Amino acid sequence: MEYIEKLKEIAQNLLFYIDEKKEAYKFCQDNGFEPVILSITIERLNRAGEKIKADIQAEFDAENSKKKPNQEKLVELREKYIRVFGVDPVVKPQDDKEIQQSSFYGLTVEYIANKG
């Protein structure tokens, strides 16, 4: 029960407005976001997801560019990418909608945005 109470408290805090004197408030205004903590949280999750994606892709590309790439390592990286983003790094998605529909994306940004 204590866990549920903590989650409720966190969810309530996400809707708090950001003080106009804070840099985060200016960031929200400049980017057309509502100046609440949830907006910053969503942006941070988006940036973290993009960094994870870029890191996995860079590691995959580095291994793949070797004269004799380690096939086991390539398979491991490919599976990791698919597990995190729900799309295959070898088959390029048509657009970001495929990434947004992955289970990882849905459990972070969309879930918080819709449940907030």
C-alpha positions, 0 to 999 in steps of 0.5 A: 500500500505504501508503494501505491501512495508514493506513486500517487504523490509522484503523479500529483507532483507531475501536474505542479506548475513551474515557477515563472522564475525558473529556467524550465518555465522559459524552456516550456514557453519557448517550446510551446509546452504547458509549464508543468513538471510533466512537460519537463518529464516528457522532454527528458524521457524523449531525450533519454530515449533518443540517446539510448537509440543513438548509443545502441545504433552507434555500437551496432554500426561500429561492430558491423563496419569491422572487416570481420564483425562478431556475428554474435555481438551483432545479433545481441545488439540487434535484439537489444534494439528491438527489445527497447524500441520495438523496431528492427535497426536493420529495417529502417522505419517509415517514420517515427510512428513505428518507434512511438508505437513500441512498448518502451515508448508507450510505457513512458511518454504516452502513458504519463501524458495520458494518465497525468 
